[in-house]
């Protein structure tokens, strides 16, 4: 029983409640409100105490049986129309987000929108959601301490950290020129020089892998090409000098060493010095170093990290890193979907091909490889089904792979586009400062 009916059980107005919304007063029948018991006004009829009433309205007068709501009185007219017709309509001139907050407050569901307003409502909410995401992305890129953008640019906070330190003015000027290529002509020259050395190092690394440039000594032992060794040493010396200079002028050495891009720089030069040390120890015929050759090969392979140094000069690579950083859920879903599909189709293809002597898909592990290259649409052609049932399963596997890969990739691509657009905007703005 309603709280007002408990106080006035014989009142002639017992079938009505008085509602005051921002000064707009309206008497409403119980029968009308009972048609929508899940709405805020409908739930008032079920309240059995004043405390329960005050949880649904802002104030309550037991003597006048009047419920007070501190809400928009002009919108309440649309609420009244909803109770009479069962449909709610969009309000001209009212923000769609505010409209959603109002109907949510009064307990009106989106399904009660009339067909003439439903499509427009969802379209406007989608646009509002995109703008909200853009705003959050701006905040993320401009203010997040671990954002890839902040790791690449000299922020105001970093510049302020120079105050009171040794050689503050000199270190600040060098730091700004190293971190912001658009700051001045000298900064652009330094950036171009750094990029050129990175490209030369990558070309030298690729040429070094070609058999035509390999050389041997008198004992038929393979030795390093002296020309390539010279360029390799020159590039590493440049990278080392650049890294040491950045570390020396950095406002915070700890923050500098924790930056992902600076970690990449360190990993790109360390293999050279470790390999050099291993070669010296190997020449000394140290019996404890049995696997020095393998260690040297692995360390030389780590020179591929120099390619990642291009991220310092490429907005696209920085945007790719930021996208992967903030798309962990989508990447996880992609891996999960593929894992389930690969496991299922590998078992099916093994069952379909197990009786065929010509087929190589006789075991589930081989089926894993076949399902992986099929679902990702690579298709090397080294293993393939030969039976009719196997070919049908293969066709289904490819179709499912296309659908599975396409679903999360769309979200990842949209994030990359937005990160790239914001990164270009930030780089352009910094180049004009």
N, C-alpha and C positions, 0 to 999 in steps of 0.2 A: 504494500500500500504506500501511496505517496506521502512524503513527509507533511505536506500541507493538509492532506486529508486526515492525518492523525490529529493535528491541532484543531481543525474545523471539520469534523465529520459530518455535520449537518448543514454546511454552508451551501447556499444555492449556486455558488460559483465553483463547486467542487469538480466540475467537468472541464474547467479551464485553468490555464496558468498564464500569468502576466510576465511578459518578457520585456526588458529594457536594455536595448543595445545602443550604447553611446548616446542616450537621450531619446532614441526612437522606441516608442512603446507599442506593444502589440499583444492582444489576447489570443491565445491559441488553444484549440480544443484537444482534449486527450485523444480522441479517436484519430485525429489527424497525425499526432505524434506517434501513436502506437503502430502506425503503418511502417515506420522506420525506427525500430527499437535500438538499432546500433548507433544512431546519431547522438550527438551531445544532448539535444533537447529530449530525445526519446529516452535516454538513460536517466534523465531527471525524474521520470515517473516511477522509477524503480528504487529511488533513494529512500532509505528508512531512517536517516539521521541528518542532522544539520551539517555534520562534518562531511558526510558523503556528498551533500548538495554543494558545499563550498569547494569540493574538488573539481566540480564541473562548471561552476560559475564564479565570478569575481566577488559577488556579494548577494545577500538574500535577506528579504524583509518578511518575516513570518506573519506579521499583522496584515500586510497588504498582499501577501503571497506573490511577491514580485521578485524576479530573478534578474540580476544585473550582470551585463557582459560588457567589458571594456574592449569592444571591437569596432570595426568600420560599420557605421549605421547604413551607409549607402549599399554596401554589399549584402546586408541582411535582407534587403528586398528580394535579391535573387535566391536567398535561402528560403524565404517564405514561398516563392514561386515553386521551388523544388518540392516542398511539402504538399503543395496543391496538385502538381503535375507529375511528380516523380522524376523529373529531369532537371538538370542544371545546365546553364548556358554560360559561355565566356562573357566576361565584362569588358566592354570597350574602354580603352584607356587604362586598364589595369595590367600591370606586369604579370606575365604568366606564372612567374615564381610566386608572387604575392597571391595570385588566384589559387595556386596549389596549396599554399600555406593556409589560406582561409577555409577551403573546403576540407582540408585535413583537420583543422581545428573543430569545425562543426560536425565532423564525422561522416562527411559525404564522400563516397568512393568515386574513383575515376569512371567506373562503369556506368554511373548515373549521368554522365555527360550525354547530351542529345547528339544524334548522328551528325547534325549540321556543324557541331563544334568539336567533335572528337578528333578528327584528323588534324585540324588546325592546332588543337591543344598539344597533341603529341609531336607535331612538327616544331612548334615553338619551344617545347620542353627540350627537344633534341638540340636546337640551336643554343638554348641557354646552357645546356650541359657542355657543349663544345666551348663556349666562351668561358665557362667556369674552369674547364680543363686547361684552356690556354692561360688563364690567370694563374692557376696553380703551377703550370709549367714555367711561367715567368718567375714566380717566387722561387721555384726550385732551382732554376738556373742562375738567378741573380743573388740568392741569399744562402743556398745550401752550401755548407762547408765542404762537402765531398762531391759537389757537382763538377763534372769535367770542365765546364766553363771557368769556374773559379780556380781550378788547378792550372789553367793556362794563362790567366791574365793577372796583371799586377793590380790588385784591388787596393782600395783606399786604406783598408785596415793594414795591409802589408806595408804600404808607404809610410803610414804613421808609426810603424814599429822601428823605423830608422832613427826616430828622434832620440837623441841622447846616446847613440851608439858611436863607435869609432869610425872616423871618416864617413860620417853619415851622408854628406852631400855627394861625394864621389860614388859611394856604393849605391845610393838611390838612383843617380843618373845612369849608371851602368845597368842596374837591375831593370829599370823601366825600358831601356833600349833592348835588352835581351828578351824580355817577356812580352813587349808590345811592338811588333814590327812596324806598325803604322805610326809610331810616335814621331819619327823624324827620318831624314834621308839616311843617316848613319845606321839607324835601326833596321831599315830596309836592306841596306848593304850587308849587314851582319846576318840577317835572316836568309838572304839569297846565298851567301857564302856557306852557311850551315846546310842549307838544302842541297847545294851543289855537291858538297863533300859526301852527304848521305847517298846521293844518286851515284857518285863515283864508286863509293864503297860497295853498293849493291851490284853495280856492273862488274866490278872486280871479283866479287864473290861468285857471280854467275859464270864468268870466264874461267875462274879457277877450277870449276867442276868439269870443264870440257877437256877430253883426252888430248886434243891437238896442242894444248898449252902445257901438258905435263912434261917434265924433264927428268932425266936420270943421270947419275954420276958414273964414274968409271967402273964401279962395282955393281952396276945395274940396279942401284937403289934409288927409288924415287925421291927427288928433292923438290924444293919449292922453286917456282919460277921467279927469278930475281926481279923482274919488272913488276909482276903482281905483288911480290913481297914488299917492294918499295912503296907502291900505292897503298897497300894494306897498312903498312907502318905509318905512312903519312896521314892517312885517314884516322887511325886510332889515336895518334898524337893530337890531332885536331879535336877529336871527340873528348879526349882526356883533358886538354886545356880548357875546352868549353865547359865541361862538367865542373872542373875545379874552380873556374872563374864564377860560374853560377853559384856554387856552394859558398865561395868566399864573400860574395856580395849579397847573398840571400838574407832577408831580414830575420828569418828563423831557420837555423840549420835543421832542427828536428822536423819542422813542417816541410822543408824542402826534401829531406830524405824519405819522407812518408808519401810524397806525391807519386802517383802511379807512373806518370811520364818520366820523372827523374829516376825511378826504379828501372824503367826500360832503358834509359840512357846508361845506367850503371851496368846492367846486364849485357849491353851491347859491347862494352869495352873490356869487361873483366875476363872473358874467355881468352883474349889476346895475351894478357899478362900471365894468366894461369898456364896457357899453352907454352909460352916462352919459358916459364919456370920448369915445366915438365920436360921440355926439350933439353934444357941445361942439365937437369938431373939424369935424363936418359943418356946423355953423352958421357956422364960420369959413370955409367954402367952400375948404377945402384941396383943391387939384387932385390931390394924390397919392392921395386916398381915393376911388377910383372905385367900389369895391364896398362902401362903408360900409353901405349899406342891407341887403345880403345878410348881412354880418357881424353886424349888429344883430339880424336875424331869427334867425340861428343861435344867437346868444347868448341871445336871449329863449326860444328853444326849450329851452335847457339848464336853464331854471328847473324843468323836470320832475324834476330831481334832488332837489328838495325833498320829493317824495313818499317818497324813500328815507330821509329823516330820520325817518320813522315807525318805522324799524327800531330806533331807540334806545329806543322805548317799547313795542315789540311783541315778545313771545317767539316768536310764530309766524314773523315775518319774519327774526328772528335764526336760528331753526332752519332756515328755508329756505336762508339763506346758507350755514350750516354744512353742510347736506345737499349743496348743489351743490358746495361746496369739496371734500368727501370722496366725491363720486360721479363723479369725472372719468372713471373707467373705464366705468361704466354709461352715462354720457352719450355717451362716445366710441363705444361699441358701438351705441347707438341711432342716432347719426348715420351710422355705417358701414352698418348694416342698411338704413336708409332710402335712403342713396345708391345702394346696389346695387339695391334694388327699383325706385327711381325711374328709374335708367338702363335697367334691363331692360324695364319696362313702357312707358316712353316710346318705345322702339324698336318694341315689339310693336304699340302702338296706332297708331303712324305707318304701319306696314306694313299694318295692317288697314283704316285709313281713307283711305289715299292715293288710292284710286280713286273715292271718293265726293265729288261736287261740293258736297254740302250740309254736309259735315263741315269743321270748322275745324282739326281735328287732322291737318294736312298736313305738319308739320315736327317734328323731334325736340325743338327748344327749346320749342315749344308743348306737346309731349307731356310735357316735364319739369314744366311748370306743372300740367297736368292730373293727372299721376301724384302730384305732391306733395300737392295738395288732396284727392286720392282716398285715398291711403295714410294720411294723417293724419285722415281722416273729416271734413274740413271741407266739401267739396263746394259751392262757390259757385254752380255751375250756369251759369257763363259759357261753358264749353267742355264738350262731352259727346260721346260716340260715337253714331253713328247707324246703323251697320251691325250685323248680328247678331254677327259675329266681334268687333267692337269692344266690344259690350255684354258679351259673355262675358269678354273680357280685362278690362273694367272691373270686373265682379263679382269676378274672381280677384284683381285689384289691391286691391280694398277688403278682401277676406278676409285677404290676406297682410299688408296694412297693420295690421289689427287685431291679428294675431298678433305682428308685429314690434314694434309699439309696446307691447304688453302685457308682453312678456318682461322688458325691463330696468326698466320703470316699477314693477313689483312690488318690486324691490330698492330702488329710490329711495324709494318710499313707506314701506317698512319702516324705512329709515334716518331719514326725516323724522319718523316717529312716535316713534322712540327719542330723537332729538335734542330734539324738542319736549317729551317727558316729562321728560328730564333738565333741560332749560332751565327748565321750570316748577318743578321741584323745587329747583333752585339759587336761582331768584328768591324762592321762598317761604321758603327757609332764610335768605337774606340779609335779607328783610324782618323776620324775627323776631330777628335778631342785634342 
